[in-house]
Amino acid sequence: AQNDNDNNNNNNNTSSSPLAIRAPPRRSASINNLSDRQYCCVWSVEVYEDGYRPDFARTLLAAVARHVNPILRDRGWRVKRLIESASTQWIGLCTTNGRSDADAASTNIQLNLRVRPDRHCKQFRTFHQILAVMLHEITHTSIGLE
C-alpha cells in the first residue's frame, strides 16, 4: 500500500485519464534520410594500420575523398567506405552493400595506393593516379558493377 501511495504522489502532474493530452517530447529523435545531400559523400576512410606509413595512406585517401565529395553530392551517390587494398587482381574495386532499401545507392570502394600490391611497399602511387582510379570507380555507382 505504501508503494501505491508513493507512485500516486510521484504522478501528481500526470492525468490518469486515457484521453489526456500529452505534451510533446522535449527532444525529438532525428530521422536520418539517406537521400539528403549531407550523406552523399565518402563516409569513412580505412587503411592498413600495420602497413608502411598508415598516416600517409590515410591522408592520401582523405584527400581523394575531399576531391570527389562534390561529385558525389551533386549526383546523390554515397561511398560508405573508402578502403586501402593490396589486391593483385585490380587497382580499384567498387562493391555494393547488397541491400535493396534506401541504402542500396551506397557503395564501398577499395583502392591500391601502393605501386606493388603489398601493404609494406614503401612507394605510393601519385595522387593523380589514385584520383583517376577513384573517379572511374564511382561511375560504377550509376552504371552498375561490371
Salt bridges, closest charged atoms under 4 A:
GLU46 OE2 - ARG81 NE 2.76
GLU49 OE2 - ARG58 NH2 2.38
ASP50 OD1 - ARG119 NH1 3.10
ASP55 OD1 - ARG53 NE 3.43
ASP74 OD2 - ARG75 NH1 3.16
GLU84 OE2 - ARG114 NE 2.67
ASP101 OD2 - ARG99 NH2 2.34
ASP103 OD2 - LYS80 NZ 2.72
ASP103 OD2 - ARG99 NH1 3.56
GLU137 OE2 - HIS136 NE2 3.96
